Structures are given as C-alpha cells and as structure tokens.
Amino acid sequence: MDPPAASPCTCFRLRRASRQLSQLYDSHLAPLGLSLNAYSILRRAPQPRQLGDLADALGMDRTTLTRNLKPLLQAGWLDQQRGDDARQRLIVITPAGKAVLRRARPLWQRAQDQVEAAFGAAPTARLNALLDQLDHALPAGATP
C-alpha cells in the first residue's frame, strides 16, 4: 500500500485520516450502540431544529441526514414534529436521547483524549483551527 504522503490529493489525505478517527470514536461509543455520526447528530439537536438547519450544522445534505436519522428515530432518541408551517420538519431530542447522550459524553471524551495523547494537544488544537478555516473557506455544496 502506498504511504499517505505518496498522494498529493488533500481530499484523499483528509478522508483517510477521517476514517481512522471515525473508527477510533466509533469503538469508544459502540458500547452504547452509537456511532460518532449518531453522537454528532444527537449533540446538535439539544432543542427542536428544522431538518435543513440540522443538516447545515452537520455539513450534510438533507437526504443523507434523513437516512442517518432513521436509526435514531427508531431507537426513540429523536422524534420528528411538524413546525408552524406543515412543510417544516423539526427534529427533537427525546428524554431517552438526552440520557444516552449523557452516558456517551465520557466515552466521547476518552476518544478525544486518546487522539490528543497520540497527536499532542497543541497539534490537535492547530488541526482543529485549520479544519475550521478550511470549512469556512470552501463554499457549502461546492461545485466547479
């Protein structure tokens, strides 16, 4: 296998690192039946949010979010409600969702601590700042 440095593609490198990070967080959250993706959705739904707003906060398109919501809705961790406008869908965290989120937080923190121990606190903070810069520099749904 080629070492990651052999590729000049920024996206390849970022996705490779992202997959490795996701596996680490997923392994920590697995005892609760959560993935990092599910945890991220629950964390961003502390109050009712419109589906589109939640998708934007997660950097997902609505179709992907809808697919990712299904297991959380089935588990009873989230609920859907209609907004003031019947076309609005609001995503609401349930008491069961809040409870699983409280139990997941220390597991997430262990994964975060493991990343910082392996990579270093200062490089992790720099990486987060650079990723925030990249996120703001690229237009949402970027197309050529």
N, C-alpha and C positions, 0 to 999 in steps of 0.2 A: 504494500500500500504506500502511496506517495505521502510524504510528510505534509502536514497542513501548509507549511511555508512554501511548498512547491507550487501552490496555486496563487496567482496574482488576484484572484477574484475575492473581493471584500465580502460579497454575499455568501460565498461558499464558506469562508472562514468563520463568519458570524453564525451561520446556521450550524456548522459543525460544533462550535463552542456552545451554542444554544441547546443543541440536542444533548450534549454531555451534561450541561447544567440542569436541564429538564429531568433527565434520568436521576440525577442526584436528589433533587427536590421531590420528585415522584416517589423515590424509595423511602424518604423520610415520612411523607404524607400517606403512604399506602396503608398503614395500619388502620386509618380511619376511612378507607375506601375513597380517598380523594387523590386527584392528580393535581399538579401545580396549576394546570389550566382551570380546573374546577375551583380550587382555592382562590385563584385570582378573580374569578367571576364573583364568588361569594364576598370577597373583600371589597369589591366595587359596587355592591348593592346594599349598603347599610340602610338606605331609605329607598322608597319607591323611585325607580328610574325608568324613563322611556327606553324602549328597546334600542332605538338609534343612538341615544346618549350613552348607554352602556357599551354598545358596540364601539363607539368612538373612543371612549375611555380605555378600552381594551386593545384598540388598534385592530379590530376585526371588522369584517363586513357583516351585515345583518344576517345573511344566510348562514355563515359559519357560526355566528353566535347562537342563532336559533337551534342549530344542530347540537352545539355544546350545552345548551340549556336543558335539553330533553332529559338527560340522566339526573340533573339536579332537581328538576320539577318532579320526576318520578320518585326520587328519594324523599320528597317532601321538604327539601331545604330551601326551595324557592317556590314562589307562586306567581301566577300572572293575573293581572287585573286590567280592566278597561279604564282608560283615562277619562277625562271630561269629554273628549271627543271619542266617539265609539271606535274610530280607527286607531286610536292610541293603545299601545300595549305597554303596561307598566310591569316591571319585574320587581318583586317584593321578596325580601328575605323573611323566612318564617322563623318562629321560635326554635324549631329544630335546626334550621340552618345557622342561626346565631350560636346555638350550643356546639355544633360541630366545628364552627369557626373558632370558638374559644378553645376547644381541645386541639385544634390544628395549629394554632399560633405558636406554641412552644416547639412543635415538630418542624414548622417552617423555620423558626429561629435557629434550631440546630443545624439545618441545612445551610442557612445563611452563614452561621459561624464556621461551618466546615469550609465553605468557599473562601471566607476571609482568612482562615488559618492556612489554607493551601496556597492562596494567591497573595495574601497580605492585605491588611486593612487599607493602607494608603493606595495601592494599585486598584483595589476593588472600588474605592471611592472615586478614583480618577476614571476608571472604566465606566462607572455609572454616570458620571458627569459627561463623558464623551458620548455615551449612548443617548443621553438626553439631548445633547447638541445635535447629534445625527437625526434623532426623531423630529426635532424642530426644523432642521434644515431641509428635510425631504417632505414634499407635499403629500398629503394623505391620498392614498389610491393613486400613487404616481404612475403616470403613463408617458410614453415617449412623445 
